[in-house]
């Protein structure tokens, strides 16, 4: 869930149980994300949905747009044909 306009430069430390860590790792892996991306995505999505926070919605939509672009790029890559150079 990387954001183009706001570089990720701040760390936040939280304490979780080993079971919580395992769950976060499981679902992050399922999505193909790092744990950091997964936690940010789920928390910010929650803010957008529960509180109708406009800034959170912008972050969610921008991240979704980037993820879709990456997925389309990977899926369309096999169909890419180089044009011959004249």
N, C-alpha and C positions, 0 to 999 in steps of 0.2 A: 504494500500500500504506500509506495513512495510518492511523495508530492513534489512536483516540479518547482513550485514557487517557494517552498519553505524547506530548506535543507534540514536534514535530520542531524542535529548537532548537540542535542540535550539528552542526557541519560536519566532514566527514572528507575529506581530500585524498589521492587516489591518482594514480600515474603509469601511463599506459597508452599503447600505440602508436596511431598513427592508424588502423591496421586494426582494432584492438580497439575503439576508439571507434566506428568505423563499424558494426561488428557489434552493439555495445550499442544504438546508435541505431536500427538496422534492426529488431531484435527488440522493443525498447521501443515503437516506432511500431506494429509489428504487433499488440501487445497493447493499444494505446491508452493507454499509460502514459508518464510522463516517464522519462528515463534513471535518475534517482534512484529512482523507484518500482520500476523494473525490477530494478536492481541490488540494492536492499534485499530485494525479493521473492525473487529467485533465491538470494541468499546465505542468507537466513534459512530458506527452504525446504530448502536443502541441509543446514543445521545440524539442522533438525527430522528430516529423513530419515536422514542418515548417522549422527548421534549420538543420536538419539531425545531431543533436548533439549526438555523440557517447555515452557519459556518460549518457545522458538522455535516450537513447535507452536501455542501459544496465539496468538502474533502472526500466524502463517500462517492459522489458522482465522478469526480476527477480520477479517483483511484480505479473505479469500475471502468471508466473509459480507457485508461491505460492497460488494465488487465485484458479487456476485450481486444484491444489493438495487438497486444502480444500474442493472444491466442489465435487471432486471425492470421497474423504474420506466420506463426509456426504451421498452421494448417494449410496455408496457401503456398508455402515455400516449395513443396514438391511440384506445384504447377507452374512455377516461375520458369520462363523460357527466356534465355538471353537472346537479344536481337543481334544478328550478325553485324559486325562493323564493316562499313563500306571501304 
